[in-house]
């Protein structure tokens, strides 16, 4: 088990890695750092919203949980 602070830092760093990666992909595909950055930012926002919804839906699934 890890602390909340560690989990938060890991999540933020993962988002930074994703943002940088998507910016570079967008730059490579469009030739524009601004467009690449906009694509990356949109991807982060959409991904974050989808992940929160996904996690909230899984709260209601009992399959695979250990009770005790």
N, C-alpha and C positions, 0 to 999 in steps of 0.2 A: 504494500500500500504506500502511496506517496502523498505528500502534503498538497493542499489546495494551491499554495504558491508555486510549487514545482509544476503542477498540472497547468496552471495559468501561463507560466513562462514558456513551457513546452508548446502550448497552443499558439501563443503569440509568435514565437520563433518559427513555427511551422507556417503560419500565415505570411510571415516575412519571406521565407523561402519560396512559397508559392507566388507571392507578389513579384519577386525578382525574376523567377523563372518565367512567369507569364509575360512580364514586361519584355524580356529577351526574346521570347517566342513572337510576341506581337511586333517587336522591332524587326526581327528577321523576316517576318511575313509582309510587313507594310513598309519598312524602311523609315519609319517615323517613331522616334522615342515617345512623342506625345500620344500618338494613337496607340502604341504598344502599352504605355502606362494606363491609358483610359480603358483598354481591353482588360488589363490586369486588375485594375481597381473594380471594374464591373464584375469580373470573375470572382473576386474576393467577397464582394457584397452578396452576390447571388449564392455563392457557395456557403457563406455563413448562414444566410436565411434558410437555405435548404437543409443544412446540417441541424440547425435548431429545431426545425419542424420534424425532421427525421428522428431526432432523439426524443422529442416529445411524443411521437407516435409509438416508439419502442417502449416507452414507460407503460403502455397499456398491454403489451405482449407479455404473457406469463411464461411462455415456452423458454426452456433453458435456464431458468432461475433456480438457484439453490436456496431453499428455505431452511432456516434453522438458526 
